[in-house]
Amino acid sequence: MYLEGESDERILRAWAGACAAQAAIDKVHLKSVRGGGKESMKQRADQHFVALFENPDALFHQLRNADPPLQPIREDIALSMSAEETHDDVHQFIGKLQRITGVA
């Protein structure tokens, strides 16, 4: 599976751990690719995270808009999430990963 950056792999592994799917993620070859200009890479990375961070009321945005503002690292947030806190699209992705790898 090709990923935008190395932190994406760490985030996926964190979500897999939270969703009890470590065996499935371990069967997938994750490859970080970097290409294009800085702006296009940033655009693709932002699009990648839209589903989990688009809600303006999300804690992520509340922290960024606080006074003083905090700039949380998305990877750190993913690493601290429990399965119950993980968005449905993550669970769907992990479920698909488990089906593809044959690990339930």
C-alpha positions as CSV (number, residue, x, y, z in Angstrom):
1,M,0.0,0.0,0.0
2,Y,1.4,3.3,-1.0
3,L,1.2,6.1,1.6
4,E,1.9,9.8,1.3
5,G,4.4,9.9,4.2
6,E,6.1,8.0,7.0
7,S,3.7,9.5,9.6
8,D,0.8,8.0,7.6
9,E,2.2,4.5,8.3
10,R,2.5,5.2,12.0
11,I,-1.1,6.5,12.1
12,L,-2.4,3.4,10.3
13,R,-0.5,1.2,12.6
14,A,-1.9,3.1,15.6
15,W,-5.4,2.8,14.4
16,A,-4.9,-0.9,13.7
17,G,-3.6,-1.4,17.2
18,A,-6.7,0.5,18.6
19,C,-9.0,-1.6,16.5
20,A,-7.3,-4.9,17.4
21,A,-6.2,-5.4,13.8
22,Q,-2.4,-5.5,14.3
23,A,-2.1,-8.9,12.7
24,A,-3.8,-7.6,9.5
25,I,-1.7,-4.4,9.2
26,D,1.5,-6.5,9.7
27,K,0.6,-8.5,6.6
28,V,0.5,-5.4,4.4
29,H,3.6,-3.9,2.9
30,L,3.3,-0.2,3.5
31,K,5.5,2.0,1.3
32,S,5.9,5.7,1.9
33,V,6.2,7.7,-1.3
34,R,7.2,11.3,-1.7
35,G,6.8,13.1,-4.9
36,G,5.8,16.4,-6.4
37,G,6.3,19.8,-4.9
38,K,5.8,20.7,-1.2
39,E,2.5,22.4,-1.9
40,S,1.0,19.4,-3.8
41,M,2.2,17.0,-1.1
42,K,0.6,19.2,1.5
43,Q,-2.6,19.2,-0.5
44,R,-2.7,15.5,-0.9
45,A,-1.9,15.0,2.8
46,D,-4.7,17.4,3.8
47,Q,-7.2,15.6,1.5
48,H,-6.1,12.3,3.1
49,F,-7.1,13.6,6.6
50,V,-10.3,15.4,5.6
51,A,-12.6,12.5,6.7
52,L,-11.2,12.5,10.3
53,F,-10.5,16.2,10.8
54,E,-13.2,18.1,8.8
55,N,-15.7,18.7,11.6
56,P,-15.1,22.4,12.7
57,D,-16.3,21.4,16.2
58,A,-13.7,18.6,16.5
59,L,-11.2,18.7,19.3
60,F,-8.4,19.1,16.8
61,H,-9.9,22.4,15.6
62,Q,-10.8,23.6,19.0
63,L,-7.2,23.2,20.1
64,R,-5.9,25.0,17.0
65,N,-8.4,27.9,17.6
66,A,-7.7,28.2,21.3
67,D,-6.0,31.2,22.9
68,P,-3.1,30.5,22.8
69,P,-3.5,28.1,19.8
70,L,-2.1,24.6,20.1
71,Q,-0.8,22.8,17.0
72,P,-1.5,19.1,17.8
73,I,0.3,16.6,15.6
74,R,-2.3,14.3,13.9
75,E,0.0,11.3,14.5
76,D,0.0,11.9,18.2
77,I,-3.8,12.2,18.2
78,A,-4.1,8.9,16.3
79,L,-1.8,7.2,18.7
80,S,-3.8,8.2,21.7
81,M,-7.3,7.3,20.2
82,S,-9.2,4.2,21.5
83,A,-11.3,2.1,19.1
84,E,-14.5,3.9,20.3
85,E,-12.9,7.3,19.5
86,T,-11.9,6.3,16.0
87,H,-14.1,7.5,13.1
88,D,-16.3,5.0,11.2
89,D,-14.3,5.3,8.0
90,V,-11.2,4.1,9.9
91,H,-13.1,1.1,11.1
92,Q,-14.3,0.4,7.5
93,F,-10.7,0.7,6.2
94,I,-9.4,-1.6,8.9
95,G,-12.2,-4.1,8.2
96,K,-11.4,-4.0,4.5
97,L,-7.7,-4.5,5.4
98,Q,-8.6,-7.5,7.5
99,R,-10.7,-9.0,4.7
100,I,-7.9,-8.5,2.1
101,T,-5.3,-10.0,4.3
102,G,-7.5,-12.8,5.7
103,V,-6.8,-11.8,9.3
104,A,-9.9,-11.2,11.4
